[in-house]
Amino acid sequence: MDLHPAFQTVATLEPLVVDWPYGGGEPHRDTVTGTYAEPGLSLPAQDVVEYPHSIGEIVTAAATAGLTVKHLGEHVAAEFDPRGILHQGRDGLYRLPFGDSHLPVLYSLRARAPHPHTS
């Protein structure tokens, strides 16, 4: 399970600002002082390199590596807000509004390696 690439493109909701590419895999360098794993934590500035990949690129990489994809899920609700921009519903879950619906915040991928041949 990881952040959905569509969600990662969004910097702010009001106004809607998209500041990250959807896929392409080109390296993007930045200096950060925090982590999505613990949004309120302040860390010393560090240089990072991140690579944007689309869902298609991720699943294709798994298949190309010889894995069999068993499940791909796209989840429109999360128990946390990794970027501090999502709306929290009455149920306590965070969602990315999109018109009368929601875009995915997380995705899950389950793949299995082939069984080794025994002789």
Secondary structure, 3 states (H helix, E strand, C coil): CEECHHHHCEEECCCCEECCCCCCCCCEEEEECCCCCCCCCCCCCEEEEECCCCHHHHHHHHHHCCCEEEEEEEECEECCCCCCCCEECCCCCEEEEECCEEECCEEEEEEECCCCCCC
